[in-house]
Amino acid sequence: MTVLVNLIVTLGMLYVVPAGLRLIDPVRFARTARLWPLFATPGAVCLWLPRGAPATALAAVYAAATLALAVRALVPAVRALVPALMALVPAVRTAPGRGTGSAPGPGAKPGPAEVAVLTALVAPSVAGTALVAERAGYRLFGFDLDILALTVPHFHFAGFTAALVAGLVCRACAAGALARWAAYSVPAGTGLVLLGYFIDDWAELVGAVTLTGGMWAVALLTWREVRTGAGARDRITGTLLAGSAAVLVATMLLALWWALGEATGIVHPTLTWMAATHGLGNALGFGLCSLLAWRRLTAGWAAPTAPAGQPERPELPRAAAPAARPARTEIPA
């Protein structure tokens, strides 16, 4: 299992994260994506070393990069929320010398796509932290080293890739009800699974159900809307999108089976079997295929820029609208 997990993590570090950053904003994250392999390579190398000081030091280099990325994403998001939060506090709106009309107006409220992409940018920091602890042989929060090792690929793919793709799908489908559900539930499910680590197996099962619902929504929208859009008419892109959607049906069923078995004690796959099926399927069938497809879809799109005076927020390019079909209104881009 170790070799397979290491290969999956290496893919996530060296390709998935920088490719995803270019999809989020090819201008804002151009330098970060270009330099990312310099920090990811030590992280990948440490996977193949015995636990100890050298492996821990290399893991710390990668963890520092993931934490810096999380801070860079969170600071603008918090700044954008501050005016809205201040406007909700009467004491701020009516402070002496300011008057009721002097409070900052509500900031740009993060939409579902922005919530999803913010989750994607923060998720690698969880993986990086777990990697340092596992390479040091330290049972962080009392977790077994095997669980810490599996947390690393989980937050590269379920955390980073799945949330990013949910956000992309949400924008491509003009934030319809199902798309909003996907963009909110994938980050929520990922967070609930993490919270379940600290509570119990039943809480983790709730997270798995939520995450599975969001991922199946992503799969349905990818198959029904994105795959049939104008930008996905070439055979390679359509095949990649179709494959990524189909894989999610099976891999997330396995996730539900495992979480249910952990909570109830029924027979369920072992961690080794899950890594070889659920993990490999999500990494290659969903994660890699999705990123390759979205790179083709977004080729040549202009990167969004923030209006003057507005804080930068992670933005996602808007995909082309699906081709019109009989008895259905075309979804605007």
C-alpha positions as CSV (number, residue, x, y, z in Angstrom):
1,M,0.0,0.0,0.0
2,T,2.8,2.4,0.8
3,V,4.3,2.5,-2.7
4,L,0.8,3.1,-4.2
5,V,0.0,5.9,-1.8
6,N,3.4,7.5,-2.4
7,L,2.9,7.5,-6.1
8,I,-0.6,9.1,-5.7
9,V,0.8,11.7,-3.4
10,T,3.7,12.5,-5.7
11,L,1.2,13.0,-8.6
12,G,-0.8,15.4,-6.4
13,M,2.3,17.4,-5.3
14,L,4.1,17.7,-8.6
15,Y,1.2,18.0,-11.0
16,V,-2.3,18.3,-9.5
17,V,-1.7,21.4,-7.3
18,P,0.2,23.6,-9.9
19,A,-2.2,22.6,-12.6
20,G,-5.1,23.5,-10.4
21,L,-3.6,26.9,-9.5
22,R,-3.4,27.7,-13.2
23,L,-7.1,26.9,-13.5
24,I,-8.0,29.1,-10.6
25,D,-6.2,32.1,-12.0
26,P,-3.4,31.8,-14.6
27,V,-2.2,35.4,-13.8
28,R,-2.5,35.7,-10.1
29,F,-1.0,32.2,-9.4
30,A,1.4,32.1,-12.4
31,R,4.5,32.6,-10.3
32,T,3.3,30.2,-7.6
33,A,2.5,27.5,-10.1
34,R,5.8,27.9,-11.8
35,L,7.8,27.7,-8.5
36,W,5.6,25.0,-6.9
37,P,7.8,22.1,-8.1
38,L,10.8,23.6,-6.2
39,F,8.9,23.1,-2.9
40,A,6.9,20.0,-4.0
41,T,10.0,18.0,-5.0
42,P,11.4,17.8,-1.4
43,G,8.0,16.7,-0.3
44,A,7.9,14.0,-2.9
45,V,11.4,12.8,-2.1
46,C,10.7,12.6,1.6
47,L,8.0,10.0,0.9
48,W,10.6,7.5,-0.1
49,L,12.9,8.0,2.8
50,P,12.7,6.3,6.2
51,R,11.0,8.3,8.9
52,G,13.5,10.6,10.7
53,A,15.1,14.0,10.7
54,P,16.0,14.2,6.9
55,A,12.5,13.1,5.8
56,T,10.9,15.5,8.3
57,A,13.0,18.4,7.1
58,L,12.1,17.8,3.5
59,A,8.4,17.5,4.4
60,A,8.6,20.8,6.3
61,V,9.7,22.6,3.1
62,Y,6.6,21.4,1.3
63,A,4.4,22.1,4.4
64,A,5.7,25.7,4.5
65,A,4.6,26.2,0.8
66,T,1.1,24.8,1.5
67,L,0.7,27.0,4.6
68,A,1.8,30.1,2.6
69,L,-0.7,29.2,-0.1
70,A,-3.5,28.9,2.5
71,V,-2.6,32.3,4.1
72,R,-2.5,33.9,0.6
73,A,-6.0,32.6,0.0
74,L,-7.5,33.4,3.4
75,V,-6.3,36.9,3.9
76,P,-8.2,38.4,0.9
77,A,-11.2,36.3,1.7
78,V,-11.3,37.7,5.3
79,R,-10.8,41.2,4.0
80,A,-13.7,40.8,1.7
81,L,-15.9,39.6,4.5
82,V,-15.0,42.2,7.1
83,P,-17.2,45.0,5.6
84,A,-20.2,42.7,5.5
85,L,-19.6,41.5,9.1
86,M,-19.2,45.1,10.3
87,A,-22.5,46.1,8.6
88,L,-24.3,43.4,10.7
89,V,-23.1,44.9,14.0
90,P,-25.4,47.8,15.2
91,A,-22.7,49.1,17.5
92,V,-20.4,49.6,14.5
93,R,-23.1,51.2,12.3
94,T,-24.0,53.7,15.0
95,A,-20.6,54.4,16.5
96,P,-20.1,57.9,17.8
97,G,-18.9,60.3,15.2
98,R,-19.7,58.0,12.3
99,G,-23.4,58.0,12.0
100,T,-25.6,55.2,10.7
101,G,-24.6,55.8,7.1
102,S,-20.9,55.8,7.6
103,A,-20.3,52.0,8.0
104,P,-18.7,50.2,5.1
105,G,-21.2,48.7,2.7
106,P,-21.4,45.0,2.5
107,G,-18.5,43.4,0.8
108,A,-18.7,41.1,-2.1
109,K,-20.2,38.0,-0.5
110,P,-18.4,34.8,-1.5
111,G,-20.5,32.7,-3.8
112,P,-20.5,28.9,-3.9
113,A,-17.7,28.8,-6.5
114,E,-15.6,31.0,-4.4
115,V,-16.2,28.9,-1.3
116,A,-15.2,25.8,-3.2
117,V,-12.0,27.3,-4.6
118,L,-11.0,28.8,-1.2
119,T,-11.4,25.3,0.3
120,A,-9.2,23.9,-2.5
121,L,-6.4,26.5,-1.7
122,V,-6.5,25.7,2.0
123,A,-6.7,21.9,1.7
124,P,-3.0,21.2,0.9
125,S,-2.0,22.8,4.2
126,V,-3.8,20.0,6.0
127,A,-2.0,17.5,3.9
128,G,1.4,19.2,4.5
129,T,0.9,19.3,8.2
130,A,0.0,15.6,8.3
131,L,3.0,14.8,6.1
132,V,5.4,16.4,8.6
133,A,3.9,14.6,11.5
134,E,3.9,11.2,9.7
135,R,7.5,11.6,8.5
136,A,8.6,12.5,12.0
137,G,6.8,9.5,13.4
138,Y,4.7,11.7,15.6
139,R,1.1,10.7,16.3
140,L,-0.4,14.1,15.7
141,F,-3.6,14.5,17.8
142,G,-3.2,10.8,18.7
143,F,-3.8,9.5,15.1
144,D,-2.1,6.4,13.9
145,L,0.7,7.0,11.4
146,D,-1.2,5.1,8.7
147,I,-4.1,7.5,9.1
148,L,-1.8,10.5,8.8
149,A,-0.2,9.0,5.7
150,L,-3.6,8.6,4.1
151,T,-4.6,12.1,5.0
152,V,-2.0,13.4,2.7
153,P,-3.5,12.0,-0.6
154,H,-7.0,12.6,0.7
155,F,-6.5,16.4,1.1
156,H,-4.7,16.6,-2.3
157,F,-7.6,15.0,-4.1
158,A,-10.8,15.1,-2.0
159,G,-9.7,18.4,-0.6
160,F,-8.0,20.2,-3.4
161,T,-9.0,18.6,-6.7
162,A,-12.6,17.8,-5.8
163,A,-13.4,21.3,-4.4
164,L,-11.7,23.0,-7.4
165,V,-13.7,20.9,-9.9
166,A,-16.9,21.6,-8.0
167,G,-16.2,25.3,-8.3
168,L,-15.4,25.0,-12.0
169,V,-18.6,23.1,-12.6
170,C,-20.6,25.6,-10.6
171,R,-19.4,28.4,-12.8
172,A,-19.9,26.4,-16.0
173,C,-23.5,25.7,-15.1
174,A,-24.3,29.4,-14.1
175,A,-24.6,28.5,-10.4
176,G,-27.9,26.5,-10.8
177,A,-29.4,24.9,-7.7
178,L,-27.6,21.6,-8.2
179,A,-24.3,23.3,-9.0
180,R,-24.6,25.4,-5.9
181,W,-25.3,22.3,-3.8
182,A,-22.2,20.6,-5.3
183,A,-20.0,23.7,-4.7
184,Y,-21.1,23.9,-1.0
185,S,-21.4,20.2,-0.2
186,V,-18.0,19.1,-1.4
187,P,-16.1,21.5,0.9
188,A,-18.6,20.8,3.7
189,G,-18.2,17.0,3.3
190,T,-14.4,17.3,3.3
191,G,-14.6,19.4,6.4
192,L,-17.0,17.0,8.1
193,V,-14.8,14.0,7.3
194,L,-11.9,15.9,8.9
195,L,-14.0,16.7,11.9
196,G,-15.1,13.1,12.1
197,Y,-11.5,12.1,12.7
198,F,-11.7,14.0,16.1
199,I,-15.2,12.9,17.1
200,D,-16.2,9.4,16.0
201,D,-16.9,7.1,13.1
202,W,-20.6,8.2,12.9
203,A,-19.6,11.8,12.4
204,E,-17.2,10.7,9.7
205,L,-20.0,8.8,8.1
206,V,-22.1,12.0,8.0
207,G,-19.1,13.7,6.2
208,A,-18.8,10.8,3.8
209,V,-22.5,11.0,2.9
210,T,-22.3,14.8,2.4
211,L,-19.2,14.5,0.3
212,T,-20.6,11.7,-1.8
213,G,-23.8,13.7,-2.5
214,G,-21.7,16.6,-3.7
215,M,-19.4,14.5,-5.8
216,W,-22.3,12.7,-7.4
217,A,-23.8,16.1,-8.2
218,V,-20.5,17.1,-9.8
219,A,-20.5,13.9,-11.8
220,L,-24.1,14.5,-13.0
221,L,-23.5,18.1,-14.0
222,T,-20.2,17.1,-15.7
223,W,-22.0,14.4,-17.7
224,R,-25.2,16.4,-18.5
225,E,-24.0,20.0,-18.9
226,V,-20.2,20.4,-19.1
227,R,-19.6,17.4,-21.4
228,T,-22.3,18.6,-23.9
229,G,-21.1,22.3,-23.8
230,A,-19.6,24.0,-26.8
231,G,-16.1,23.9,-25.4
232,A,-16.2,20.1,-24.9
233,R,-17.2,19.1,-28.4
234,D,-13.8,17.6,-29.3
235,R,-13.6,13.9,-28.6
236,I,-10.6,13.9,-26.2
237,T,-12.1,16.5,-23.9
238,G,-15.5,14.8,-24.0
239,T,-14.0,11.5,-23.2
240,L,-12.0,12.8,-20.3
241,L,-15.1,14.5,-18.8
242,A,-17.2,11.4,-19.3
243,G,-14.6,9.2,-17.7
244,S,-14.1,11.5,-14.7
245,A,-17.9,11.5,-14.1
246,A,-18.3,7.8,-14.4
247,V,-15.4,7.0,-12.1
248,L,-17.0,9.1,-9.3
249,V,-20.1,6.8,-9.2
250,A,-18.0,3.8,-8.3
251,T,-15.3,5.4,-6.1
252,M,-17.7,7.3,-3.9
253,L,-19.8,4.1,-3.4
254,L,-16.7,2.5,-2.0
255,A,-16.2,5.5,0.3
256,L,-19.7,5.1,1.6
257,W,-19.2,1.4,2.1
258,W,-16.0,1.9,4.0
259,A,-17.4,4.7,6.2
260,L,-20.5,2.7,7.0
261,G,-18.5,-0.3,7.9
262,E,-16.3,1.7,10.2
263,A,-19.4,3.1,12.0
264,T,-21.5,-0.1,12.2
265,G,-18.9,-2.9,12.1
266,I,-20.3,-4.5,8.9
267,V,-17.8,-6.1,6.6
268,H,-16.0,-3.4,4.5
269,P,-12.9,-3.0,2.5
270,T,-9.5,-2.7,4.2
271,L,-7.4,0.4,3.9
272,T,-5.1,-1.3,1.5
273,W,-8.0,-2.3,-0.8
274,M,-9.4,1.2,-0.5
275,A,-6.1,2.7,-1.6
276,A,-6.0,0.4,-4.6
277,T,-9.6,1.1,-5.7
278,H,-11.1,4.3,-4.2
279,G,-7.8,6.1,-4.0
280,L,-6.3,5.2,-7.3
281,G,-9.7,5.7,-9.1
282,N,-10.1,9.2,-7.6
283,A,-6.6,10.2,-8.3
284,L,-6.3,9.0,-11.9
285,G,-9.9,8.5,-13.1
286,F,-11.4,11.6,-11.5
287,G,-8.6,14.0,-10.5
288,L,-6.2,13.7,-13.4
289,C,-8.8,13.3,-16.1
290,S,-10.8,16.3,-14.7
291,L,-7.7,18.6,-14.7
292,L,-6.7,17.6,-18.2
293,A,-10.2,18.2,-19.4
294,W,-10.6,21.6,-17.8
295,R,-7.2,22.7,-19.1
296,R,-8.5,22.0,-22.6
297,L,-11.7,23.7,-21.8
298,T,-10.1,26.8,-20.4
299,A,-7.3,27.1,-23.0
300,G,-7.2,30.6,-24.3
301,W,-9.7,32.0,-21.8
302,A,-8.8,35.4,-20.4
303,A,-8.0,35.5,-16.7
304,P,-10.4,37.5,-14.5
305,T,-9.1,40.6,-12.8
306,A,-10.4,42.3,-9.7
307,P,-12.0,45.8,-10.1
308,A,-10.0,48.7,-8.9
309,G,-10.1,49.1,-5.2
310,Q,-11.5,45.6,-4.6
311,P,-9.5,42.9,-2.8
312,E,-8.4,40.0,-4.8
313,R,-10.4,36.8,-4.4
314,P,-9.9,33.4,-6.0
315,E,-11.8,33.5,-9.2
316,L,-12.7,30.8,-11.6
317,P,-13.1,31.2,-15.4
318,R,-16.6,30.7,-16.7
319,A,-16.9,27.8,-19.1
320,A,-18.7,27.9,-22.4
321,A,-22.5,27.4,-22.2
322,P,-23.8,23.9,-23.1
323,A,-25.0,23.5,-26.6
324,A,-28.8,24.1,-27.0
325,R,-30.9,21.0,-26.8
326,P,-34.5,20.4,-27.7
327,A,-37.1,21.4,-25.0
328,R,-34.5,22.9,-22.8
329,T,-33.4,26.5,-22.3
330,E,-29.7,27.0,-22.9
331,I,-27.8,27.8,-19.7
332,P,-26.0,31.2,-20.0
333,A,-22.3,31.4,-19.4
